[in-house]
Amino acid sequence: MFYHVKELQFNARVSQPDPRFASMLLEQFGGPNGELKAALQYFVQAFAARQPYPDKYDMLMDIATEEFSHLEIVGATITMLLDGVNGELKNAADGSVLMKFISGGNAQKDQMVHEAMVNPQFLLLSGGGPRVTDSQGTPWSGSYVNANGDLTVDLRSDIAAESRAKIVYEYLMQFTDDPYVKETLGFLMTREISHFQMFSAALDSIQPNFPPGVLQGDPRYTHSYFNLSNGTSARGAWNEGQGPWNAGENWVYIEDPIEHVIQTEGLSNDYPIEGAKVTPEEVEQMNRKLSQQRSQEVTSAVGSGSNQWSSYPQSTMASPKQPQGNGK
């Protein structure tokens, strides 16, 4: 159940109208890295976590709800930056062409015409408010939402989403001189950092969480780095020394991938792997163990037969195992 509080989470303000920046700020309203995308992504991801992982469900729903509040802040800021546009558009009898925004001469008028050509529907259809598009007028799409039903995958998607949203705010701050708008953008950018940390901590609380998902990688291929460029090649933590596996396992740098593929008959005989200490048999055991663990986490929470999402009142994070009442 959602409850709308009329006061914004952050006191959004603008010094003066700025239709150009309002158009740019649409990127964070209906763009692929914007607040609507984040809110719906975390909201959708939360459903699969509700019963088996109620603590992660609670976090995802809290952050999703905050993202909706950030969407309101962005929408309010866009509307204030367009202050006067709606009234001018309503002034149809006098044939107004928003002259208060293009009174700076031909150069400014030409710029407004150019921007109207890039995203004509913004002013023509919105009437002074935000539309669910990015800054170029591309409609928001459900394909922006990543939800895979596995927390080790979803949380990594969320960490990436917060990173992209943060850098967009960082870039946007360079295109406005309005101190109030900068203040709002700084708040929104900082909350992206906070959410990044929350998702990182939640991922770390799930053990094991590497690799993403349940199944382990084939040790014949997990440790190999193929040198697939000519000339001097870079070396670093991504292709030498210990990798992100069990202690003592290292990267194997394959200097001549073509010769290696020929000698191993298309990697089918890629044994022994000097960097790996886990055998295929041990990998299979790990797969079975983690599969049983993850399956048990879900089935023990959901149970069998009838089910119920909430209890009334909801005194614990967990959902009730069986419906209450007479079922009618």
Secondary structure, 3 states (H helix, E strand, C coil): CCCCCCCCCCCCCCCCCCHHHHHHHCHHHHCCCCHHHHHHHHHHHHHHHCCCCHHHHHHHHHHHHHHHHHHHHHHHHHHHHCCCHHHHHHCHHHCCCCHHHCCCCHHHHHHHHHHHHHCCHHHHHHCCCCCCECCCCCECCHHHCCCCCCHHHHHHHHHHHHHHHHHHHHHHHHHCCCHHHHHHHHHHHHHHHHHHHHHHHHHHCCCCCCCCCCCCCCCCCCCEEECCCCCCCCCCCCCCCECCCCCCCECEEECCHHHHHHHCCCCCCCCCCCCCCCCHHHHHHHHHHHHHHHHHHHHHHHCCCCCCCCCCCCCCCCCCCCCCCCCC
